[in-house]
Amino acid sequence: MDDSLCASRPSSSAFMRGVSRLNLWLAWLSGLVLVAATTLVFLEILSRVLFDHSLVWVIELSEYSLLYMTFLGAPYLLEKHRHVAIDLITDALPEWARRLLVGVLCALAAVACGYCTWVGGLVTLDQFEYGMRETTLMRPPSYLITMVFPLGMLLLTIQFVAQTLDSFKR
C-alpha cells in the first residue's frame, strides 16, 4: 500500500509513544465492542427464531456500540494511515508540494477536531452536571453515550498535530 499521504514517522517523544499506546488499547477495546455487539445481535436473532421473543435492548446497545467503535478506533487508524485517503491529486504533485499540502490539510483537520473536542467536552459536561438521560428504553445517562466523542476527537487532534509537524520537518 502506497502511503503517499503518510507524513509521519515513528515519534521518539515519550508523549507520542504514550498516545500511540493509548490508541492501540482503544482500538482493541473498539474491536471487543464490535465482537460484543455482533454476539448480541446474533443472540437477538436466535431469541426471535427459537423463542419468538425479542430482546428489545439489543438494538439500542448496538447503536451505542457503533458510536464507540468509531471514536475509539479512529485515532489508531489515523496514526497507522489506514483511514480513507483520496490521493489522486497528491500523487501527481512534486514532493515539496505534496508535503506542503499534507501539512496544511493536517493542520486544518487538527483545528476542526480540536473545535469538536471543545464543543463535545462542553456538551458532555453539561449532560453530566444536569443529570440528563437518554429518552430510550434503557435510559442511560447521556454523558456515558457522548463522552466517547470528545475523547476520540482529542486523540485525533493530537494525531493531526503530530502529522502536521512531521510534514514540515522533512
C-alpha positions in Angstrom: 0.0 0.0 0.0 1.4 3.4 -1.0 1.3 5.8 1.9 1.7 8.9 -0.2 -0.3 10.9 2.3 1.8 9.4 5.1 3.5 12.4 6.6 4.7 11.0 9.9 7.4 8.8 11.1 7.5 6.9 14.3 7.8 9.5 17.0 10.5 9.3 19.6 8.8 11.6 22.2 7.6 9.9 25.3 4.2 11.8 25.0 3.6 10.5 21.5 4.6 6.9 22.5 2.1 7.1 25.3 -0.6 8.4 22.9 0.3 5.6 20.5 -0.1 3.0 23.3 -3.4 4.6 24.3 -4.6 4.5 20.6 -3.7 0.8 20.4 -5.6 0.0 23.6 -8.6 1.9 22.5 -8.5 0.1 19.1 -8.5 -3.2 20.9 -11.4 -2.0 23.0 -13.2 -1.0 19.8 -12.7 -4.5 18.5 -14.1 -6.0 21.6 -17.1 -3.7 21.4 -17.6 -5.0 17.8 -17.4 -8.6 18.9 -19.9 -7.9 21.8 -22.3 -6.1 19.5 -22.2 -8.9 16.9 -22.7 -11.5 19.6 -25.7 -9.6 21.0 -27.3 -9.3 17.5 -26.8 -13.0 16.9 -28.4 -13.8 20.2 -31.3 -11.5 19.3 -31.8 -13.4 16.1 -31.7 -16.7 17.9 -34.1 -15.5 20.5 -36.6 -14.4 17.8 -36.3 -17.7 15.8 -36.2 -20.2 18.7 -38.3 -18.5 21.4 -40.4 -16.0 19.4 -39.2 -13.4 21.9 -37.3 -10.1 21.1 -34.5 -8.7 23.2 -35.5 -5.1 22.6 -32.5 -3.6 24.3 -30.1 -5.2 21.8 -30.9 -2.6 19.1 -30.2 0.3 21.5 -26.9 -1.3 22.6 -25.8 -1.9 19.0 -26.5 1.7 18.2 -24.3 2.9 21.1 -21.6 0.4 20.1 -21.4 1.9 16.6 -20.6 5.3 18.2 -18.0 3.7 20.5 -16.4 1.6 17.8 -16.0 4.7 15.5 -14.5 7.1 18.0 -12.3 4.5 19.9 -10.8 3.1 16.7 -10.4 6.3 14.5 -7.3 7.6 16.3 -5.4 4.4 15.8 -6.4 4.2 12.1 -5.3 7.8 11.6 -2.0 7.1 13.3 -1.3 4.0 11.1 -2.5 5.7 8.0 -5.3 3.2 7.4 -8.1 5.8 7.0 -9.7 6.7 3.7 -7.5 8.8 1.6 -8.0 10.1 -1.9 -4.5 10.6 -3.2 -5.2 11.1 -6.9 -4.1 14.8 -6.8 -1.3 14.4 -4.2 0.3 11.6 -6.2 0.6 14.0 -9.2 2.3 16.7 -7.1 6.1 17.2 -6.7 7.4 16.1 -3.3 7.7 19.6 -1.8 4.1 20.5 -2.8 2.8 17.2 -1.5 4.4 17.8 1.9 3.1 21.3 2.0 -0.5 20.3 1.0 -0.5 17.4 3.5 0.8 19.7 6.3 -1.8 22.4 5.6 -4.6 19.8 5.4 -3.5 18.1 8.6 -3.3 21.5 10.3 -6.9 22.3 9.2 -8.1 18.9 10.4 -6.4 19.4 13.7 -8.2 22.7 14.2 -11.6 21.1 13.2 -11.0 18.1 15.5 -9.9 20.5 18.3 -13.0 22.5 18.0 -15.1 19.3 18.0 -13.2 18.2 21.2 -14.0 21.5 22.9 -17.7 21.5 22.0 -18.1 17.8 22.6 -16.5 18.2 26.0 -18.8 21.1 26.9 -21.9 19.1 25.9 -20.7 16.0 27.8 -20.0 18.1 30.9 -23.4 19.8 30.6 -25.1 16.4 30.4 -23.3 15.2 33.4 -24.0 18.4 35.5 -27.7 18.3 34.7 -28.1 14.6 35.0 -29.6 14.2 31.5 -30.7 10.8 30.4 -31.5 9.4 27.0 -35.2 9.1 26.1 -34.9 5.4 25.2 -35.8 2.1 26.7 -32.7 1.7 28.8 -32.5 5.5 29.7 -28.7 5.6 30.3 -27.1 8.8 31.4 -26.4 10.9 28.3 -22.8 11.7 29.2 -22.0 8.0 29.0 -23.0 8.0 25.4 -21.4 11.2 24.3 -18.2 11.2 26.3 -16.5 9.0 23.7 -16.9 11.8 21.1 -14.6 14.4 22.8 -12.1 11.6 23.8 -11.8 10.3 20.2 -11.7 13.9 18.8 -8.9 14.8 21.3 -6.8 11.9 20.2 -7.5 12.7 16.5 -6.4 16.3 17.2 -3.1 15.1 18.7 -2.5 12.8 15.8 -3.2 15.5 13.2 -0.9 18.0 15.0 1.9 15.3 15.0 1.3 14.7 11.3 1.4 18.4 10.6 4.7 18.9 12.5 6.2 15.8 10.8 5.2 17.0 7.3 7.0 20.3 7.9 10.1 18.7 9.4 11.1 16.9 6.3 
